[in-house]
Amino acid sequence: MSVITGVERAERKELKWRMDRAEPLVLLEIEPEDEYRRGHLPGALSVPPERVAELVPKLVRERETEVVVYCCAPDCMEGRRAAKELEGLGYTNVRSYDGGKRDWVDHGFALENESAPAVFAPGPAPAGKVE
């Protein structure tokens, strides 16, 4: 596995805090669409890894918008690869949540999916079940 350096990290606690307060940021799951449908972080948009350059400019038109990318787990490098690709496309405020879905769920936070959207209030949310 190669290490991708130079990508600023986003942390779980900060993401949760910002979600609870509805602070603006674009959250992108860099996974195949079927993985996204099984469960994703609240409010995340689906961008398969091979379609980053195609889809993100349509989803995030302003290059200064804060974008946080993630994938399934800490050992997955797709999020960091996507962050570097977005920087190459001129995005200036991109970070990677390296813990990904596994870290999110392991710390008791819910995923949302088509049948069970997550609803957040201040404080820890109950763990969601990914079906």
Buried (B, 14 or more C-beta within 10 A) or exposed (E): EEEBEEBEEBEBEBBBEBBBEEEEBBBBBBBBEEBBBBBBBBBBBBBBBEEBEEBBBEEBEEBEBBBBBBBBBEEBBBBBBBBBBBBEBEBEBBBBBBBBBBBBBEEEBBBBBEEBEBEBEEEEBEBBEBE
